Amino acid sequence: MYEFSGETMMDGNHDLKKYSLFGGLEDEQIEKILPLMEQEKFNPDMDIIVEGNPNDKIFFIVEGRVQVSHAGVVLAEFGEGEAFGEMEVLEIMPSAATIKTLSAVTVITISFKALREIYRMNPKIFSIILMNLARDLSRRLRRMNELAVKEM
């Protein structure tokens, strides 16, 4: 059982290990980093991230759906288990896309500052999280490549 932002997260309900970002982490490792994460909730039709604005958090969707757009063009929809904001955290650039809620959304966030703290606290946990992020980005790039080829 995890205590998280005043809410109890039961293994059967919000088991973080089932999500790709936390894959490979043990319960004890997740317990160590939970205090560095925050839970946020958004209403439908809200901008979570606005293209061109700064962002220093990775958002991990626990519940709900979001729409990803760039220059007004809808690129994708993400749902439970998917992350966004990682590009800006990894390369410290303005947001590459706008993320808008399609429903009520609950996310777990990890800030750039929290990632630095995880690195100082436990480089192994940091390495697993970064490897998981790299895998997620690779899968997303493959999907985008497939979509681009279909458009040709």
N, C-alpha and C positions, 0 to 999 in steps of 0.2 A: 504494500500500500504506500502511495506517495502523498505527502502533504504538498500542496501546490497553490499558491496565492489564495490561501484561505479555503481552498476546496480540497477534499480528499479525492485522490485519483486511484481508484481500485484497479487492480491488474486486469480484470475482465472488461473494464469500461474504457480506461485511457492508458493502456499499457504502452509506454513510449517505445519499448523495444520492438514493437511490431512496425514502427515507422522507419523508413529508410535512413533518415538522418541519425537515428539512434541505434541502428542495427549493429550488432556486435558488442554493444556495451552491456555489462553486467548490472544487476540491480544496485549493487553498492556504488558503482561508478555513476549511475544516473542519480542516486541519492546525493552524491558529492556536488554535482553540477546544478541540481534543481534550484538551489538558492540564487543562482546566477541568471535564471530564466524568469520571464514574466509572462503572464497570461493576459491577453487583451481580447475584448469583444467589440464587434462592429455591427451596426445595423445594416440592412439592405441598402444598396445604392449609395454607398459611401466610398470615397477615394481613400485607400490605405496608403498608397504611394503615388506621387504625382511625377510624371516624366520630367526630368531636368532638375528636380529638387534633390537636396541631399538625403541620404538614408544611411543609417549606421546599424541596421538590424537585419537579421535573417528572420523571416516570418515562416512559421511552420503551421500548416492548416490542420487543426484538430477536428473542426466541424464547419461545414458550409462550403460555398463555392465562390470563386472570384474570376473576374475576366481580366486578361492581360491585353493591353493595347499599346501601340507605338505609332506616333504621328496620326492618331485618330483611326488607325486600322487595327481591328481585333485580331490578335495573333493566336490566342489560346484561352482555354478555361482550365483552372486548377481546382482540385477538391481535396478532400481529406487525405492526409499523408504526403501532400506535395508542399514544396517550399518555394519561397520567392524572396528577393532582396539580396540573395547571396552574391550576385555579380558586384553590386556596389560595395559590399563589405569586403570582398576579396580584392577588388582593385581600387577602392576608395575613389569612385567617380560619381557624378550625379546619376540619378535613377534613369535607367535605360527605357523604362516603360511605366505606364500608369496601371495600377492595380485597383480595380473597383469591385466592391462586393456585389454578388448576384443574389445573396440571401444573407441571413444573419450568419456571421462568421466568428469563430473562436480560433485564436492563434496562440501559439507559444512563440515568444521571441527570444533571440539570443543576440545581444549587441556586440559590436566590435570590441568594446571594453571587456565584456564577459568572456569573449573568446581569448583575449590576452590573459585574463585571469585563469581560465581553464588551462592554458599553456603553462603558466607559472605553477599552477597547482598540480597538474598531472599531464605531462606531455603525451602519454599513451592515449588518454581520453581525447585530447586535442587532435592527435593524429587520426584516430578512428573517425571523429566527426568530419575532419577535412577530407578524408578518403571517401566518406559517404557523400559529402557535397560534390566532390569531383565526379563520382559515379552518377549522381542525379543530373548534374550538368551535362555529362556525356550522353545520358539517355535522352535528355531534352534536345540536345543538338542533333542526335540521330532522328528524332521525330520531326524536327524542323527541316532537316535535309530531305526526308521522305516527302513531306508536304511540298517543298520547293520543287522537287522532281515531278510530282504529280501535276503541278501548275504549268509545267513546260509543255 
